[in-house]
Amino acid sequence: MSGHGHNHGRGHMCGCEGEHEPAERGLEYGLYRRIDLEKLQCLNESRDGDGKLVFKPWDQRKDRDKFVESDADEELLFNIPFTGSVKLKGIIVSGEDDDSHPAEIRLYKNIPQMSFDDTGREPEQAFRLNRDPAAELEYPTKISRFSNVQHLSVHITKNFGSESTKVFYIGLRGEYSEAHRHEVTICNYEAAANPADHKVESIIPQTNFIS
């Protein structure tokens, strides 16, 4: 924005430059809108449905009213289906500023209905986390591994020593593209092709060659 050459507003722009950054960052963290929340699963949540609450707008990331807490042990497994294809570039995981904060996550892609039995396989990427109650620390993904994601699984394997894990916000940064369906177009083309071939054969004139 500063390159537009509006010199008369320079003082104002300089004065609030720092305030623009969260807004722009909030747009980058808009993938929560592309999650099919009806089908999102969170395994080992202490209360049904709470896992969906941590995928929320950037300006609500510090909200402490909505969170998910693990039940039987410290692990949580989020199965996150998208409504199209996603190129995932980064993730933020925010919890309480105590031992219940997640300490490690493992990311898997395109394994719908993943269970804890499936978490023994090699993840696409894993991160050791720092405590981040302010939801400011982004963990950048290896984009080549996350360039065509229809379903993302986030496995929180442990916390910093508490019996249960608490999560307030999971932010996903990346690009989204609509899912495309080509079947109808192909069927229409094939249905129209055969009659056209027969017509061409039947209207070839036989009297063009006059000697």
N, C-alpha and C positions, 0 to 999 in steps of 0.2 A: 504494500500500500504506500510505503514511503517513496516509491519511485514514480509516483504520479505527478510530481512537480507542483504540488499545491503549497507553495512557499508561505502563503499567508497563514496557514495553519500549523506551521512547523513547531511553534512553541507548545501548542496543545498536543500535537502528536508525540513530541519528545516526552512531555509530562506524563502521558499515560501509556507509553510504549509497552511497559511491563504488563499492563492490564490486558492487552490484546492477546498475549501468548496463550493464556488458559482458554480463551474462546476458540482460537484456532485449533488448539490441541483437543478441545472438546469435539470439534467437527471430525477430527481424525479418529476419535474414539466413538464413532457412531455405529459401529457394527452391531451393537446390542439391538438396534432396530431391525436387523436382518436375521434375528434368531426366531425360529419357530417355537415360541414359548410354550404352546400347548403340548408339544412333544418333548420339551427339555426334561431331562431326568437328573436328579441328584441322589446318588446312592449313599446310604448311611446318614442321611439328614435326620436330626432329632424330631423335626416336625414336618409333616408332609407339605410340600409346596414352597418351603422357605428357600430352597436352592435357586428358584427363579428370581428371588428378590434382589440378588447381588448383581444382576445385569441391569444397570440403570444408567441414566444420563450422567455425563461428566460432572455437571454442577451439583449432582446429588451423591457424589462418590464418598463424601465425608459424613453422610447421613448415618446415624447410629441406631435408627429405629428399625431398619430393615437389614437382616443378616441371616446367615445360616450357621448352625452349630452341629458338629458331628455327634453321633449317638453312641454306638457300642465301643468305638475306639477313636483314634485321632485321624483316621483316613476319611476322605471324601472323594467321590468320583462324579464329575459332571459330564453328562452326555448332551452335547449342544448341536442340534441340527439347524442349519441355515436354510433360508428360503431360496437360495441360489448358490453361486460359486464364489468363494472368498479367497483372496490372497492375504494371508495373515502375516503382519509385519512386526507386531509387538504385543505384549501382554503385561498388565498390571494386576497384582494380587494384593489386596489390602485387608488387614485384620486389626485386632486389638494390639495395643503396645504392651503385650505381656507374652507369656509362654504359650498361649493358645494361638498365636499367629502362625500361619503356615510357614514351614521351613524349607520345603522342597516340593516341586511340582514336576510331573511328567506329562508331556503332550503327545497325543495320538490323533491321527486323522483318518476319516472315512471308515470307522468301525462302529456302525449303528448298534444300539442296544449293548454297548460294552459293559461287562461285569467285572467284579474284582478278580474273578478267575482268569480274565484276559490280560491283566496288568503285568503278568510275568514276561510278556513279549517285549522286544526292544522298542522304546519310544522313538518318535521322530526327533524329539529334543527334550532335555531335562534341565532344570534350573535349581540351584540352591538360592533361597530367598533371604533377603534381609527384612527385618521388621519395618513395616511401611504403613503406619496408621494414617498418614496424610495422603496416601495413594499417589505418590509422585515418582516411584521408581519403575521404569519400563524395562522389561527384559526382551531384547530384540530377537526375533526368530530367524532361523536360516530360511530365507524366503524361497529358495529353490525347493525346499521340502514342503512348503506350505502354500504352493501357488494355485492349487486346485482343490480347495477344501469345501466339501458339502456338509461334513460332520466333524466336529472337533470334540475330543475327550480330554478333560483336564483332571489328572489324578493327583490329589494332594496326599503325599505318602506319609508325611510326618509334620509335627510342629516343633516348638522349642522346648517341649518337656511337659506340657499340660496333658491331662487325661482326654480332653476334647479339643477340637479345633474350631475356631470361629472365623468366619469370613464376612466382611462387610461389602466388598466391591471386587468384581473382576472386570477389568477393562480390556477390550480387544481392539487393536488398531490394524487397519488394512483396507483393501479395496474389495468392492462387491460387484458382481455382474449377474444379471438375470439368468435364470435357467431357460434354455431354448429347447423347443420341441419341433422336430422336423418331419415327424411321421405324416401329418396331414398333408403337407405340401407334396411329399413324395407320392402318396396315394392318388392325389388329384392329377398329378402329372402322368402317372401310369395309366389311369383310367381314360385320359384324353388322347393318349398316344396312338393306340391301336386303330380306332375309327379313322383317324387322319391318314394312316398308312393306306387303308383300303380305298379311301377317296382318291388319293393321288393315282392309284393304279387304274381306277375306273374312268377318269376323265382325260386320259392321254388321247389327244386327237389322232386319228388314223389318216387324215386327208391333207396333212401339211406338205407332203412331198409331191409337188406338181411338176411333171416333166415337160 
